[in-house]
Every structure is written in structure tokens, then in C-alpha cells.
Amino acid sequence: MELEEIYKQWRWALYNEVDISFIELCIEKPSILKNPYDEVGLSKKYSVEILESYKCKKFDVNKDQIELYDRHLQQKFDKFAVRSSKYFYTIFRRSIFIENCYVDIEQYSRRDLFEKIKSNLIYFHWWDVLTFEDLYQSIIDLHFLKSTQELIERQELNNYFQESFLCSEDLINKIFTDFLPTENSIKSMNDTFRYDVIFDYNWLFYNEFKRSIRILENECRIQFNEKIIGSFFNEDLLFKEIKRVFGNKFNVVSQGSPEWLKPQRFDIFFPDVNIAIEYQGEQHFRPVDFGGKGQTIAEMQFQENLLRDFRKNEKAKLNNCSLFFVNPNYDIKDILYLISLEIKKKTKF
């Protein structure tokens, strides 16, 4: 089945609030719908019209159906919110998400595709309709680890968001600063054998989304002098953590450039002990088309990155500078330990 056909069937089933596997069972065994004790209205929901539409592959949906679906969705959400946490938005698929989640990746430049994915994640999580307060409360409740919530009081967490971000858009932009879909995730968007999973953005981009949230969470933890979580960090967070640990005894410089390295710079530099740290993003390991400029440009930029890394490493060796390369999969604890060992080695005399 083609991707567009799968999408139309999935979309039709959502708007009609029916289950495809149950429809197929009803077609195979019509007696299922002749139960005189049908108290949940299955025979009404899985009507002859619905079964015929499925058999004939008539999966059209009109504007009135979509509006009716959204009204029913809001009613269900309101009832659910009374009984449970009001932040469990993602179990409800709004029409704005349904109408936008079908993406033929071949029809988009990388830049436009990334923007499309981000927009759909916002729709998926309902972030576009939440107040700023509800947004950061939902991020704390649903996405921050329990350890963070136990270490930092709720009011302090609230204050952190209110003081760090101006509005919802500011917070969302911050989260997506560190969001980069992998090639595997992008490819999975059009893997037709996966059927409706193709349109589940939580499944498609779970790891990338989790990483972005953890980076935000780690920046928050650093603010309260708490240890960061695992290997979820970026260049800015790496600097903050290294400065937090070593800054009381040594000068720790962001974008440091000793005379012998100019015009190049180290991401992090200890001028007192001649130690440098370079954060290696994905673009240092493979061509990444960040700006939608095409694979040729991405390959050129990748080769330039390799050359710059090589030159920087050679200059460091010639000038007795201990240079550590850190990739996104490193555990921060290992990096801190290696820096500590190198500092001891260089300062023991």
C-alpha cells in the first residue's frame, strides 16, 4: 500500500472513531454486530455505511466531519481532564496534527522538512494552545525526571522558567535549538510497512525529543547546583558544567584562543594548565544538511570540519596542549574525570 493510501485510511478511521482491525473482523464475522445486548453502541459506530466505505476504500473526509471530530475531542478531553492530570495532551490527536502529519520527505528540502517536523511536534503536544504557565508545568510534570522534581522545589522550578524565558514561543524555541532529527527517524516517516506508526511523532522522534528536553533539564539542574543527568548535553551545557566543577580553582574560558591557535578557537580552554575541550556535534562525524542547502554542500562542510579538527589537533600537539574531543554520546562524568586526571598530571610539580 502506498504512503498516501495508508494516511487516508488512518485519517478516515480517526475522524470516524473506528478501529481498522475491528472493521476487518466485522466484515469477516458480521454476527459480531448483531448482539442484542450491545450497550456500547458498536452496531451504530460500525454501521453498514462504515463497513461499505472501508470495503470500497472510500476514505474521504469532509470539513463538517473534521469540525465535529474536534468538538467531540474537546468534550472527551474536558471529561478526562477532570479525572486525571490536565497535562496528558498527547493521547488526543487534534485535526491540526492529523491534517499536517502526512509528509512525503522527498518533496521537502531538509530545512523545510525540519521546520515541518517541529511544527507537528508542537501540534502533537498541544504546545500551540497552552498558556506559558501550563506549558512549563506540563514539561516539568511529563518530561522532567522524578529526581529533578525531588531535588528542586516546585516553586523554584517555576521561578526558573519565569526568569529564563519570556513566553511560550521563547521556551519552545529553546527546546528545539537542540533538536535534530536523525536520518533513521526521517526515513521512518515514509516506511510504509510501519502503517499508522508513521504518523506517531512520539514514536518517530522520541530519542531526539527526549535529548532536547534533557538538555533543558540539565541546564536547569546546573542553575541549582545539582549534578546533570547522564550524557544529555550540548556545547553550552558542557561549558557550564565544566566551569561549575573547575571554575573555582582555574580560569575556564569559552571560545578560548591562545596565540598559537589563532584564528581558530577551542570550545573550552583552561589557559592556566593548557587544557582544551572540543565538542563534536553530529556534523563532525558525517555530512549534515543543516540549512537545506543540499547534500553536496553538506559533504563540503563535513570535509572542512575534518580538516579544521585535524589542524587544531596538530597545533595542540606542537604546543603541549592536552586536547579532549567530546561527542554527544559521551558521559559527562567520564569527561570530568579525564580532565581531573590531566590537571593532576600537569600540576603535580
Solvent accessible surface area in square Angstrom, and as a share of the most:
residue,aa,sasa,rsa
1,M,106,0.48
2,E,119,0.53
3,L,21,0.11
4,E,83,0.37
5,E,82,0.37
6,I,5,0.02
7,Y,18,0.07
8,K,87,0.37
9,Q,23,0.10
10,W,32,0.11
11,R,36,0.13
12,W,8,0.03
13,A,9,0.07
14,L,46,0.23
15,Y,13,0.05
16,N,33,0.17
17,E,60,0.27
18,V,16,0.09
19,D,71,0.37
20,I,36,0.18
21,S,75,0.48
22,F,47,0.20
23,I,0,0.00
24,E,85,0.38
25,L,74,0.37
26,C,0,0.00
27,I,58,0.29
28,E,124,0.56
29,K,106,0.45
30,P,80,0.50
31,S,79,0.51
32,I,56,0.28
33,L,32,0.16
34,K,158,0.67
35,N,77,0.39
36,P,117,0.74
37,Y,176,0.67
38,D,43,0.22
39,E,165,0.74
40,V,122,0.70
41,G,29,0.27
42,L,60,0.30
43,S,52,0.33
44,K,173,0.73
45,K,92,0.39
46,Y,11,0.04
47,S,35,0.22
48,V,117,0.67
49,E,134,0.60
50,I,22,0.11
51,L,25,0.12
52,E,75,0.34
53,S,20,0.13
54,Y,33,0.12
55,K,107,0.45
56,C,75,0.45
57,K,128,0.54
58,K,133,0.56
59,F,20,0.08
60,D,123,0.64
61,V,20,0.12
62,N,85,0.44
63,K,150,0.64
64,D,103,0.53
65,Q,56,0.25
66,I,31,0.16
67,E,76,0.34
68,L,80,0.40
69,Y,15,0.06
70,D,51,0.26
71,R,136,0.50
72,H,70,0.31
73,L,9,0.05
74,Q,83,0.37
75,Q,104,0.46
76,K,95,0.40
77,F,22,0.09
78,D,71,0.37
79,K,135,0.57
80,F,47,0.20
81,A,29,0.22
82,V,129,0.74
83,R,178,0.65
84,S,45,0.29
85,S,44,0.29
86,K,95,0.40
87,Y,24,0.09
88,F,91,0.38
89,Y,15,0.06
90,T,37,0.21
91,I,103,0.52
92,F,19,0.08
93,R,56,0.20
94,R,29,0.10
95,S,12,0.08
96,I,65,0.33
97,F,2,0.01
98,I,0,0.00
99,E,71,0.32
100,N,44,0.23
101,C,3,0.02
102,Y,62,0.24
103,V,4,0.03
104,D,45,0.24
105,I,24,0.12
106,E,137,0.61
107,Q,136,0.61
108,Y,75,0.29
109,S,51,0.33
110,R,59,0.22
111,R,130,0.47
112,D,76,0.39
113,L,0,0.00
114,F,19,0.08
115,E,95,0.43
116,K,44,0.18
117,I,0,0.00
118,K,42,0.18
119,S,45,0.29
120,N,1,0.00
121,L,1,0.01
122,I,34,0.17
123,Y,49,0.19
124,F,7,0.03
125,H,11,0.05
126,W,14,0.05
127,W,7,0.02
128,D,65,0.34
129,V,87,0.50
130,L,20,0.10
131,T,86,0.50
132,F,47,0.19
133,E,99,0.44
134,D,32,0.16
135,L,0,0.00
136,Y,4,0.01
137,Q,20,0.09
138,S,3,0.02
139,I,0,0.00
140,I,0,0.00
141,D,55,0.28
142,L,61,0.30
143,H,39,0.17
144,F,9,0.04
145,L,60,0.30
146,K,150,0.64
147,S,48,0.31
148,T,0,0.00
149,Q,60,0.26
150,E,124,0.56
151,L,92,0.46
152,I,3,0.01
153,E,121,0.54
154,R,90,0.33
155,Q,108,0.48
156,E,73,0.33
157,L,1,0.00
158,N,16,0.08
159,N,54,0.28
160,Y,21,0.08
161,F,0,0.00
162,Q,93,0.42
163,E,146,0.66
164,S,52,0.34
165,F,17,0.07
166,L,164,0.82
167,C,58,0.35
168,S,23,0.15
169,E,118,0.53
170,D,49,0.25
171,L,0,0.00
172,I,15,0.08
173,N,86,0.44
174,K,49,0.21
175,I,2,0.01
176,F,13,0.05
177,T,101,0.59
178,D,20,0.11
179,F,9,0.04
180,L,43,0.21
181,P,3,0.02
182,T,53,0.31
183,E,75,0.34
184,N,117,0.60
185,S,13,0.08
186,I,2,0.01
187,K,124,0.52
188,S,13,0.09
189,M,5,0.02
190,N,34,0.18
191,D,21,0.11
192,T,48,0.28
193,F,140,0.58
194,R,82,0.30
195,Y,105,0.40
196,D,76,0.39
197,V,50,0.29
198,I,4,0.02
199,F,2,0.01
200,D,40,0.21
201,Y,1,0.00
202,N,69,0.35
203,W,112,0.39
204,L,8,0.04
205,F,1,0.00
206,Y,108,0.41
207,N,103,0.53
208,E,15,0.07
209,F,11,0.04
210,K,59,0.25
211,R,63,0.23
212,S,2,0.01
213,I,2,0.01
214,R,26,0.09
215,I,0,0.00
216,L,2,0.01
217,E,0,0.00
218,N,0,0.00
219,E,14,0.06
220,C,0,0.00
221,R,18,0.07
222,I,23,0.12
223,Q,128,0.57
224,F,60,0.25
225,N,104,0.53
226,E,43,0.19
227,K,157,0.67
228,I,16,0.08
229,I,30,0.15
230,G,31,0.30
231,S,34,0.22
232,F,49,0.20
233,F,0,0.00
234,N,19,0.10
235,E,65,0.29
236,D,67,0.35
237,L,0,0.00
238,L,0,0.00
239,F,38,0.16
240,K,80,0.34
241,E,4,0.02
242,I,0,0.00
243,K,93,0.39
244,R,75,0.27
245,V,63,0.36
246,F,19,0.08
247,G,28,0.27
248,N,148,0.76
249,K,173,0.73
250,F,40,0.17
251,N,79,0.41
252,V,5,0.03
253,V,49,0.28
254,S,55,0.35
255,Q,71,0.32
256,G,4,0.04
257,S,28,0.18
258,P,22,0.14
259,E,139,0.62
260,W,73,0.25
261,L,0,0.00
262,K,107,0.45
263,P,127,0.80
264,Q,29,0.13
265,R,132,0.48
266,F,0,0.00
267,D,20,0.11
268,I,0,0.00
269,F,14,0.06
270,F,0,0.00
271,P,57,0.36
272,D,91,0.47
273,V,15,0.09
274,N,38,0.19
275,I,0,0.00
276,A,0,0.00
277,I,0,0.00
278,E,8,0.03
279,Y,23,0.09
280,Q,16,0.07
281,G,10,0.09
282,E,47,0.21
283,Q,58,0.26
284,H,31,0.14
285,F,109,0.46
286,R,68,0.25
287,P,28,0.18
288,V,11,0.06
289,D,18,0.09
290,F,92,0.38
291,G,23,0.22
292,G,23,0.22
293,K,124,0.53
294,G,29,0.28
295,Q,116,0.51
296,T,102,0.59
297,I,60,0.31
298,A,2,0.02
299,E,72,0.32
300,M,105,0.47
301,Q,72,0.32
302,F,28,0.12
303,Q,92,0.41
304,E,78,0.35
305,N,16,0.08
306,L,74,0.37
307,L,85,0.42
308,R,111,0.40
309,D,20,0.10
310,F,124,0.52
311,R,127,0.46
312,K,20,0.08
313,N,46,0.24
314,E,63,0.28
315,K,57,0.24
316,A,1,0.01
317,K,133,0.56
318,L,152,0.76
319,N,52,0.27
320,N,121,0.62
321,C,10,0.06
322,S,20,0.13
323,L,30,0.15
324,F,40,0.16
325,F,64,0.27
326,V,0,0.00
327,N,34,0.18
328,P,32,0.20
329,N,133,0.68
330,Y,81,0.31
331,D,45,0.23
332,I,3,0.02
333,K,136,0.58
334,D,79,0.41
335,I,2,0.01
336,L,28,0.14
337,Y,134,0.51
338,L,73,0.36
339,I,0,0.00
340,S,35,0.23
341,L,77,0.38
342,E,25,0.11
343,I,14,0.07
344,K,135,0.57
345,K,122,0.52
346,K,63,0.27
347,T,67,0.39
348,K,137,0.58
349,F,215,0.90
